Amino acid sequence: SNKSKFKVGLADKLLELHSVEDLVGEKGIDLVQEFLEKELGKKKIDKLLETWKTFEYTQRKFGEDVTIFISRFEMEYARVKAAWAFKPGYKMPEAIIASMLLMRVKASETQEMIIRSKVDLEKDSVFDNMVEEIKNAMSSGCSKRQGDHGLALEATLKDGEASVFLINGEEYEPRKKKSFSER
Protein backbone atom coordinates (compact mmCIF):
# COMPACT_ATOMS: atom_id res chain seq x y z
CA SER A 1 0.00 0.00 0.00
CA ASN A 2 1.15 3.55 -0.70
CA LYS A 3 1.40 5.62 2.50
CA SER A 4 2.50 8.76 0.68
CA LYS A 5 0.87 12.00 1.77
CA PHE A 6 0.81 13.06 -1.90
CA LYS A 7 -1.54 12.01 -4.67
CA VAL A 8 -0.82 8.57 -6.10
CA GLY A 9 0.57 8.46 -9.63
CA LEU A 10 1.94 12.00 -9.81
CA ALA A 11 5.20 10.89 -11.41
CA ASP A 12 3.36 8.97 -14.13
CA LYS A 13 1.07 11.92 -14.80
CA LEU A 14 4.07 14.27 -15.04
CA LEU A 15 5.78 11.96 -17.54
CA GLU A 16 2.59 11.78 -19.62
CA LEU A 17 2.64 15.58 -19.94
CA HIS A 18 6.38 16.20 -20.39
CA SER A 19 9.23 14.27 -21.99
CA VAL A 20 12.28 13.23 -19.97
CA GLU A 21 14.35 15.58 -22.14
CA ASP A 22 12.14 18.54 -21.16
CA LEU A 23 12.30 17.61 -17.47
CA VAL A 24 16.10 17.36 -17.37
CA GLY A 25 16.52 20.43 -19.54
CA GLU A 26 17.01 24.06 -18.57
CA LYS A 27 13.32 24.61 -17.66
CA GLY A 28 12.81 21.21 -16.01
CA ILE A 29 12.53 22.53 -12.45
CA ASP A 30 9.98 25.14 -13.55
CA LEU A 31 7.90 22.46 -15.30
CA VAL A 32 7.90 20.24 -12.20
CA GLN A 33 7.04 23.13 -9.88
CA GLU A 34 4.24 24.32 -12.15
CA PHE A 35 2.87 20.76 -12.40
CA LEU A 36 2.94 20.21 -8.63
CA GLU A 37 1.31 23.57 -7.90
CA LYS A 38 -1.45 22.74 -10.36
CA GLU A 39 -1.94 19.22 -9.01
CA LEU A 40 -1.60 19.93 -5.32
CA GLY A 41 -2.74 23.54 -5.22
CA LYS A 42 -0.56 23.94 -2.16
CA LYS A 43 1.12 27.25 -2.85
CA LYS A 44 -2.08 29.15 -3.68
CA ILE A 45 -4.07 27.80 -0.74
CA ASP A 46 -1.17 28.38 1.67
CA LYS A 47 -0.96 31.99 0.59
CA LEU A 48 -4.72 32.42 0.91
CA LEU A 49 -4.82 30.89 4.38
CA GLU A 50 -1.86 32.93 5.62
CA THR A 51 -3.41 36.13 4.26
CA TRP A 52 -6.75 35.29 5.88
CA LYS A 53 -5.06 34.46 9.20
CA THR A 54 -3.30 37.85 9.24
CA PHE A 55 -6.59 39.59 8.46
CA GLU A 56 -8.48 37.54 11.05
CA TYR A 57 -6.09 38.57 13.83
CA THR A 58 -5.98 42.25 12.89
CA GLN A 59 -7.00 44.04 16.09
CA ARG A 60 -6.71 47.62 17.27
CA LYS A 61 -3.65 47.89 19.49
CA PHE A 62 -3.80 49.58 22.88
CA GLY A 63 -3.54 53.35 22.34
CA GLU A 64 -3.63 53.05 18.54
CA ASP A 65 -5.45 55.88 16.78
CA VAL A 66 -8.76 54.69 15.32
CA THR A 67 -8.06 56.06 11.83
CA ILE A 68 -4.68 54.32 11.72
CA PHE A 69 -6.30 51.05 12.76
CA ILE A 70 -9.05 51.42 10.14
CA SER A 71 -6.38 51.98 7.46
CA ARG A 72 -4.53 48.86 8.62
CA PHE A 73 -7.77 46.86 8.62
CA GLU A 74 -8.63 48.03 5.09
CA MET A 75 -5.12 47.17 3.88
CA GLU A 76 -5.33 43.62 5.28
CA TYR A 77 -8.78 43.18 3.74
CA ALA A 78 -7.43 44.36 0.37
CA ARG A 79 -4.77 41.65 0.65
CA VAL A 80 -7.46 39.02 1.27
CA LYS A 81 -9.40 40.22 -1.79
CA ALA A 82 -6.21 40.06 -3.88
CA ALA A 83 -5.50 36.53 -2.66
CA TRP A 84 -9.03 35.52 -3.70
CA ALA A 85 -8.62 37.10 -7.15
CA PHE A 86 -8.18 33.64 -8.68
CA LYS A 87 -11.88 32.96 -7.93
CA PRO A 88 -13.79 35.44 -10.13
CA GLY A 89 -17.05 36.76 -8.76
CA TYR A 90 -16.29 35.92 -5.14
CA LYS A 91 -17.14 38.76 -2.81
CA MET A 92 -17.63 38.75 0.93
CA PRO A 93 -20.77 40.66 1.97
CA GLU A 94 -19.97 44.21 3.05
CA ALA A 95 -22.11 43.83 6.20
CA ILE A 96 -19.80 41.06 7.42
CA ILE A 97 -16.67 43.13 6.80
CA ALA A 98 -18.29 46.10 8.56
CA SER A 99 -19.21 43.91 11.54
CA MET A 100 -15.68 42.48 11.66
CA LEU A 101 -14.29 46.02 11.74
CA LEU A 102 -16.56 46.97 14.63
CA MET A 103 -15.55 43.88 16.62
CA ARG A 104 -11.85 44.49 16.07
CA VAL A 105 -11.80 48.26 16.79
CA LYS A 106 -12.31 47.50 20.51
CA ALA A 107 -15.06 49.99 21.15
CA SER A 108 -16.55 50.25 24.64
CA GLU A 109 -20.05 48.84 25.10
CA THR A 110 -21.50 52.34 24.98
CA GLN A 111 -19.57 53.28 21.84
CA GLU A 112 -20.61 50.03 20.17
CA MET A 113 -24.28 50.64 21.00
CA ILE A 114 -24.07 54.17 19.56
CA ILE A 115 -22.31 52.95 16.41
CA ARG A 116 -24.72 50.04 15.87
CA SER A 117 -27.72 52.33 16.30
CA LYS A 118 -26.50 54.58 13.48
CA VAL A 119 -25.45 51.93 10.92
CA ASP A 120 -27.96 50.07 8.76
CA LEU A 121 -26.46 46.68 7.86
CA GLU A 122 -28.92 46.38 4.95
CA LYS A 123 -27.53 49.37 3.01
CA ASP A 124 -25.06 48.94 0.15
CA SER A 125 -22.72 51.50 1.72
CA VAL A 126 -22.65 49.76 5.11
CA PHE A 127 -18.84 49.57 5.33
CA ASP A 128 -18.35 53.27 4.59
CA ASN A 129 -21.12 54.12 7.07
CA MET A 130 -19.49 51.92 9.71
CA VAL A 131 -16.11 53.62 9.20
CA GLU A 132 -17.72 57.06 9.48
CA GLU A 133 -19.64 56.21 12.67
CA ILE A 134 -16.62 54.56 14.30
CA LYS A 135 -14.57 57.66 13.58
CA ASN A 136 -17.36 59.89 14.94
CA ALA A 137 -17.69 57.86 18.12
CA MET A 138 -14.04 57.07 18.79
CA SER A 139 -11.73 59.59 17.12
CA SER A 140 -10.32 62.44 19.10
CA GLY A 141 -10.49 65.91 17.62
CA CYS A 142 -8.96 69.24 18.63
CA SER A 143 -11.31 70.03 21.48
CA LYS A 144 -12.99 66.68 21.83
CA ARG A 145 -11.56 64.01 24.08
CA GLN A 146 -12.82 60.49 24.07
CA GLY A 147 -11.55 57.69 26.21
CA ASP A 148 -12.03 54.00 25.60
CA HIS A 149 -14.93 54.00 28.05
CA GLY A 150 -17.31 56.06 25.93
CA LEU A 151 -17.08 59.41 27.73
CA ALA A 152 -16.98 62.31 25.30
CA LEU A 153 -16.53 65.88 26.43
CA GLU A 154 -16.34 68.99 24.33
CA ALA A 155 -15.17 72.08 26.15
CA THR A 156 -15.22 75.54 24.65
CA LEU A 157 -15.02 79.01 26.13
CA LYS A 158 -18.34 80.83 26.32
CA ASP A 159 -18.35 83.91 24.11
CA GLY A 160 -17.54 87.06 26.03
CA GLU A 161 -16.79 85.29 29.30
CA ALA A 162 -13.17 84.23 29.65
CA SER A 163 -13.64 81.85 32.56
CA VAL A 164 -16.93 80.11 31.65
CA PHE A 165 -16.74 76.82 29.76
CA LEU A 166 -19.49 75.00 27.91
CA ILE A 167 -19.17 71.24 28.37
CA ASN A 168 -21.77 69.22 26.46
CA GLY A 169 -24.05 72.29 26.52
CA GLU A 170 -23.72 72.93 30.28
CA GLU A 171 -22.01 76.04 31.67
CA TYR A 172 -19.18 75.60 34.16
CA GLU A 173 -17.05 78.13 35.98
CA PRO A 174 -13.77 76.99 37.47
CA ARG A 175 -13.65 77.01 41.25
CA LYS A 176 -11.26 79.44 42.76
CA LYS A 177 -8.65 77.78 44.90
CA LYS A 178 -8.69 78.76 48.51
CA SER A 179 -5.57 80.39 49.72
CA PHE A 180 -3.52 78.54 52.31
CA SER A 181 -4.67 80.94 55.06
CA GLU A 182 -8.40 80.25 54.29
CA ARG A 183 -8.10 76.50 54.87
Buried (B, 14 or more C-beta within 10 A) or exposed (E): EEEEEEEEEBEEEBEEEBEEEEBEEEEBEEBBEEBBEEEEEEEEEEBBEEBBEEBEEBBBEEEEEBEEBBEBBBEBBEBBBEBBEEEEEEEEEBBEBBBBBBEBBBBBEEBBEBBBEBBEBEEEEBBEBBBBBBBBBBEEEEEEEBEEEBEBEBEEEEEEEEEBBBEEEEEEEEEEEEEEEEE
